[in-house]
């Protein structure tokens, strides 16, 4: 291995190790996140925080809302029925689940699978912000209205916000500390579980991601 290749290899390993360590730190903090009103519910039910899963240098990051029961039991995001459909959607654009990064805004399961509250989103959002800065995706695909609202506002796109029924499948340019990114607004895959007609809508919307693959 030549000197330049060796230097590149060492730099790559350093960056990856740094990312891995930073993401592990988030996991460790969430394990003892007693400031959260969901912490007691988690520990009483022997659940886990669901930090995220996937490629730590992914070009595409999917951001959902909050873990469900299967996710809280396994510490894996989108591992139930909605997750199977998400895997199918990811495959439809020529990628595997392991090539992207998948997470939620809220990292603990709200009781009875209810929507996360604004207070819970505010409390957990800094962890998501750190994940974005660590992984530095070029595309953030929001899954559901809570994720869409937070990400759009975070990146100064408040004036572009409309109900998800009007802007699903659209792309928006945004600036980050590491450069320009694209935000893609998508329905949550769970919507297709309750409304079969949404499957085709989600499949069609997902095709917008193909140009980033």
DOMARRO-549375 format. One record per residue (C-alpha): residue number from 1; residue in one letter; chain; y, z, x. Coordinates in pm, 1 decimal, always signed. Last residue first. Example, Ala and Ser with C-alpha at 12.3 -4.5 7.8 and 13.67 -1.06 7.14 Angstrom:
ATOM  pos  code  unit        py        pz        px
ATOM    2     S     A    -106.0    +714.0   +1367.0
ATOM    1     A     A    -450.0    +780.0   +1230.0
//
This chain:
ATOM  pos  code  unit        py        pz        px
ATOM  213     X     A    +660.7    -501.5   -2891.8
ATOM  212     X     A   +1025.5    -489.0   -2997.3
ATOM  211     X     A   +1014.9    -814.8   -3194.3
ATOM  210     X     A    +714.5    -684.4   -3385.3
ATOM  209     X     A    +907.8    -388.6   -3524.9
ATOM  208     X     A   +1052.9    -593.6   -3811.0
ATOM  207     X     A    +693.0    -645.9   -3923.8
ATOM  206     X     A    +681.0    -284.2   -4035.4
ATOM  205     X     A    +890.8    -362.8   -4340.8
ATOM  204     X     A    +626.5    -603.6   -4471.4
ATOM  203     X     A    +345.1    -355.6   -4430.2
ATOM  202     X     A    +557.4     -83.4   -4587.8
ATOM  201     X     A    +636.9    -298.7   -4890.6
ATOM  200     X     A    +274.4    -407.3   -4924.2
ATOM  199     X     A    +155.9     -47.1   -4928.1
ATOM  198     X     A    +432.2     +59.3   -5167.2
ATOM  197     X     A    +255.4    -103.4   -5460.8
ATOM  196     X     A     -16.3    +158.5   -5435.7
ATOM  195     X     A    +224.8    +433.8   -5533.7
ATOM  194     X     A    +110.7    +787.0   -5461.0
ATOM  193     X     A     -71.6    +717.5   -5135.3
ATOM  192     X     A    +177.5    +444.9   -5042.1
ATOM  191     X     A    +458.7    +701.0   -5035.3
ATOM  190     X     A    +257.9    +895.1   -4777.5
ATOM  189     X     A    +346.0    +624.4   -4524.2
ATOM  188     X     A    +710.2    +746.9   -4528.9
ATOM  187     X     A    +944.3    +457.7   -4604.4
ATOM  186     X     A   +1106.7    +291.9   -4307.5
ATOM  185     X     A   +1447.8    +283.7   -4140.4
ATOM  184     X     A   +1452.9    +118.7   -3797.3
ATOM  183     X     A   +1692.5    +253.6   -3535.5
ATOM  182     X     A   +1756.7     +36.8   -3232.3
ATOM  181     X     A   +1861.1    +177.3   -2896.5
ATOM  180     X     A   +2145.9    +122.3   -2653.7
ATOM  179     X     A   +2156.1    +316.6   -2328.4
ATOM  178     X     A   +2039.8    +639.2   -2164.6
ATOM  177     X     A   +2300.3    +876.4   -2311.6
ATOM  176     X     A   +2240.9    +711.4   -2648.2
ATOM  175     X     A   +2412.5    +433.6   -2840.4
ATOM  174     X     A   +2303.3    +294.0   -3175.1
ATOM  173     X     A   +2209.0     -41.8   -3324.1
ATOM  172     X     A   +2072.3     -45.0   -3679.1
ATOM  171     X     A   +1762.8    -216.2   -3816.5
ATOM  170     X     A   +1654.6    -256.9   -4178.0
ATOM  169     X     A   +1309.4    -215.3   -4331.6
ATOM  168     X     A   +1425.5     +37.7   -4588.9
ATOM  167     X     A   +1799.4     +12.7   -4657.7
ATOM  166     X     A   +1825.0      +9.7   -5037.5
ATOM  165     X     A   +1533.2    +230.7   -5143.8
ATOM  164     X     A   +1621.3    +457.1   -4851.5
ATOM  163     X     A   +1941.0    +552.9   -5030.3
ATOM  162     X     A   +2245.4    +448.5   -4826.7
ATOM  161     X     A   +2370.8    +547.4   -4484.6
ATOM  160     X     A   +2573.3    +292.5   -4289.4
ATOM  159     X     A   +2886.4    +507.8   -4289.4
ATOM  158     X     A   +2691.9    +798.6   -4140.7
ATOM  157     X     A   +2576.3    +590.6   -3845.0
ATOM  156     X     A   +2698.8    +828.0   -3577.0
ATOM  155     X     A   +2372.0    +861.8   -3385.2
ATOM  154     X     A   +2281.8   +1203.4   -3520.9
ATOM  153     X     A   +2383.1   +1094.1   -3871.0
ATOM  152     X     A   +2133.8    +806.5   -3874.2
ATOM  151     X     A   +1863.2   +1025.0   -3719.1
ATOM  150     X     A   +1903.8   +1307.4   -3971.2
ATOM  149     X     A   +1927.9   +1092.0   -4282.1
ATOM  148     X     A   +1636.9    +868.5   -4183.1
ATOM  147     X     A   +1410.1   +1164.0   -4103.3
ATOM  146     X     A   +1485.1   +1321.3   -4438.4
ATOM  145     X     A   +1452.1    +984.2   -4616.3
ATOM  144     X     A   +1106.4    +892.0   -4495.0
ATOM  143     X     A    +957.2    +762.0   -4171.3
ATOM  142     X     A   +1227.5    +686.4   -3915.1
ATOM  141     X     A   +1152.6    +430.4   -3646.3
ATOM  140     X     A   +1330.5    +506.9   -3320.2
ATOM  139     X     A   +1332.1    +207.8   -3086.7
ATOM  138     X     A   +1417.8    +193.9   -2717.3
ATOM  137     X     A   +1244.2    +525.3   -2657.6
ATOM  136     X     A   +1387.9    +768.9   -2401.7
ATOM  135     X     A   +1083.7    +996.8   -2372.6
ATOM  134     X     A   +1276.1   +1301.1   -2245.7
ATOM  133     X     A   +1601.9   +1244.8   -2434.8
ATOM  132     X     A   +1415.6   +1171.7   -2760.4
ATOM  131     X     A   +1197.1   +1478.4   -2714.8
ATOM  130     X     A   +1505.0   +1692.6   -2650.4
ATOM  129     X     A   +1667.3   +1577.0   -2974.0
ATOM  128     X     A   +1342.2   +1649.5   -3157.1
ATOM  127     X     A   +1345.4   +2007.3   -3028.0
ATOM  126     X     A   +1713.1   +2039.7   -3125.2
ATOM  125     X     A   +1619.9   +1930.9   -3481.5
ATOM  124     X     A   +1402.0   +2235.1   -3552.3
ATOM  123     X     A   +1667.3   +2474.3   -3683.5
ATOM  122     X     A   +1883.6   +2210.9   -3851.3
ATOM  121     X     A   +1580.9   +2065.0   -4029.2
ATOM  120     X     A   +1475.9   +2411.0   -4141.3
ATOM  119     X     A   +1822.4   +2483.9   -4279.5
ATOM  118     X     A   +1835.2   +2149.3   -4460.7
ATOM  117     X     A   +1503.9   +2242.8   -4626.4
ATOM  116     X     A   +1179.3   +2066.3   -4542.7
ATOM  115     X     A   +1016.4   +1900.1   -4842.9
ATOM  114     X     A    +730.7   +2093.3   -4998.3
ATOM  113     X     A    +377.6   +2062.9   -4863.0
ATOM  112     X     A    +277.5   +2382.4   -5043.9
ATOM  111     X     A    +444.4   +2594.8   -4776.4
ATOM  110     X     A    +643.8   +2411.0   -4505.4
ATOM  109     X     A    +426.1   +2305.2   -4209.3
ATOM  108     X     A    +576.5   +2358.9   -3867.3
ATOM  107     X     A    +734.7   +2102.3   -3633.1
ATOM  106     X     A   +1028.0   +1994.4   -3848.8
ATOM  105     X     A   +1173.9   +1664.5   -3728.0
ATOM  104     X     A    +835.1   +1500.1   -3698.6
ATOM  103     X     A    +644.5   +1330.1   -3415.2
ATOM  102     X     A    +469.2   +1010.0   -3313.0
ATOM  101     X     A    +496.5    +836.6   -2975.5
ATOM  100     X     A    +369.4    +482.2   -2930.3
ATOM   99     X     A    +100.4    +323.4   -2712.3
ATOM   98     X     A    -175.4    +568.8   -2809.4
ATOM   97     X     A    -146.8    +460.8   -3174.7
ATOM   96     X     A    -243.6    +107.1   -3080.6
ATOM   95     X     A      -8.9    -189.4   -3097.5
ATOM   94     X     A     -21.8    -545.2   -3229.2
ATOM   93     X     A    +222.9    -513.4   -3516.8
ATOM   92     X     A     -53.5    -465.2   -3775.6
ATOM   91     X     A    -215.4    -198.9   -3555.7
ATOM   90     X     A     +87.1     +24.6   -3610.6
ATOM   89     X     A     +56.1     -25.1   -3985.8
ATOM   88     X     A    -313.2     +60.0   -3981.6
ATOM   87     X     A    -242.6    +373.1   -3775.9
ATOM   86     X     A     +24.4    +468.6   -4031.0
ATOM   85     X     A    -233.4    +422.5   -4307.9
ATOM   84     X     A    -470.3    +656.1   -4130.4
ATOM   83     X     A    -185.4    +901.2   -4081.0
ATOM   82     X     A    -102.7    +904.1   -4451.2
ATOM   81     X     A    -467.1    +996.2   -4520.9
ATOM   80     X     A    -465.5   +1277.7   -4266.3
ATOM   79     X     A    -391.8   +1278.3   -3891.6
ATOM   78     X     A     -18.3   +1210.0   -3908.7
ATOM   77     X     A     +86.3   +1453.0   -3635.5
ATOM   76     X     A    -182.8   +1650.4   -3449.3
ATOM   75     X     A    -177.5   +2030.1   -3419.4
ATOM   74     X     A    -523.2   +2035.9   -3588.4
ATOM   73     X     A    -477.1   +2276.9   -3878.2
ATOM   72     X     A    -104.6   +2208.9   -3916.4
ATOM   71     X     A    -168.7   +1833.5   -3921.6
ATOM   70     X     A    -440.4   +1860.0   -4184.4
ATOM   69     X     A    -211.6   +2072.1   -4404.7
ATOM   68     X     A     +97.0   +1852.8   -4377.5
ATOM   67     X     A    +343.3   +1837.6   -4090.5
ATOM   66     X     A    +715.6   +1777.7   -4143.7
ATOM   65     X     A    +955.5   +1481.0   -4173.1
ATOM   64     X     A    +843.4   +1179.0   -3976.7
ATOM   63     X     A    +980.7   +1031.1   -3657.0
ATOM   62     X     A    +810.2    +731.3   -3499.8
ATOM   61     X     A    +902.9    +657.0   -3138.7
ATOM   60     X     A    +878.6    +304.0   -2997.8
ATOM   59     X     A    +918.1    +216.1   -2628.6
ATOM   58     X     A    +672.5    +487.9   -2535.3
ATOM   57     X     A    +706.6    +657.7   -2197.2
ATOM   56     X     A    +535.5    +980.8   -2299.7
ATOM   55     X     A    +272.8    +781.8   -2488.2
ATOM   54     X     A    +136.5    +966.6   -2787.6
ATOM   53     X     A    +149.4   +1290.4   -2979.0
ATOM   52     X     A    +405.9   +1527.5   -3121.8
ATOM   51     X     A    +485.6   +1897.7   -3149.1
ATOM   50     X     A    +279.8   +2006.8   -3446.1
ATOM   49     X     A    +300.9   +2387.0   -3451.7
ATOM   48     X     A     -41.2   +2531.6   -3520.0
ATOM   47     X     A    -187.7   +2698.8   -3827.6
ATOM   46     X     A    -377.2   +3026.6   -3841.5
ATOM   45     X     A    -262.6   +3085.6   -4200.4
ATOM   44     X     A     -75.3   +3408.2   -4129.2
ATOM   43     X     A     +54.3   +3259.1   -3803.5
ATOM   42     X     A    +205.5   +2953.1   -3969.7
ATOM   41     X     A    +357.0   +3139.7   -4265.0
ATOM   40     X     A    +509.2   +3388.0   -4020.5
ATOM   39     X     A    +660.2   +3108.3   -3810.7
ATOM   38     X     A    +800.3   +2910.3   -4106.3
ATOM   37     X     A   +1121.3   +3116.6   -4125.4
ATOM   36     X     A   +1183.9   +2998.8   -3769.1
ATOM   35     X     A   +1338.9   +3242.0   -3522.0
ATOM   34     X     A    +984.8   +3342.0   -3423.4
ATOM   33     X     A    +938.0   +3022.1   -3223.1
ATOM   32     X     A    +654.4   +3155.1   -3008.0
ATOM   31     X     A    +433.1   +2844.5   -3010.6
ATOM   30     X     A    +743.8   +2628.2   -3039.8
ATOM   29     X     A    +866.5   +2734.8   -2697.4
ATOM   28     X     A    +533.8   +2647.9   -2534.1
ATOM   27     X     A    +528.8   +2305.3   -2698.9
ATOM   26     X     A    +885.5   +2232.3   -2585.7
ATOM   25     X     A    +793.1   +2336.7   -2230.6
ATOM   24     X     A    +491.9   +2104.7   -2245.0
ATOM   23     X     A    +729.8   +1819.2   -2326.3
ATOM   22     X     A    +942.9   +1897.3   -2020.1
ATOM   21     X     A    +634.8   +1920.6   -1796.6
ATOM   20     X     A    +499.1   +1586.7   -1916.4
ATOM   19     X     A    +836.3   +1422.0   -1867.9
ATOM   18     X     A    +869.2   +1559.5   -1514.7
ATOM   17     X     A    +514.6   +1453.1   -1431.6
ATOM   16     X     A    +591.9   +1103.1   -1558.7
ATOM   15     X     A    +913.7   +1078.1   -1357.6
ATOM   14     X     A    +747.2   +1208.2   -1041.5
ATOM   13     X     A    +450.1    +978.1   -1084.1
ATOM   12     X     A    +681.0    +676.7   -1122.5
ATOM   11     X     A    +882.6    +781.5    -816.9
ATOM   10     X     A    +565.4    +820.0    -610.3
ATOM    9     X     A    +439.4    +476.6    -713.9
ATOM    8     X     A    +775.6    +312.5    -644.3
ATOM    7     X     A    +791.0    +474.8    -301.5
ATOM    6     X     A    +434.9    +364.3    -224.2
ATOM    5     X     A    +510.2     +10.7    -337.4
ATOM    4     X     A    +818.2      +0.2    -114.4
ATOM    3     X     A    +626.5    +136.3    +184.6
ATOM    2     X     A    +336.1    -102.9    +146.1
ATOM    1     X     A      +0.0      +0.0      +0.0
//
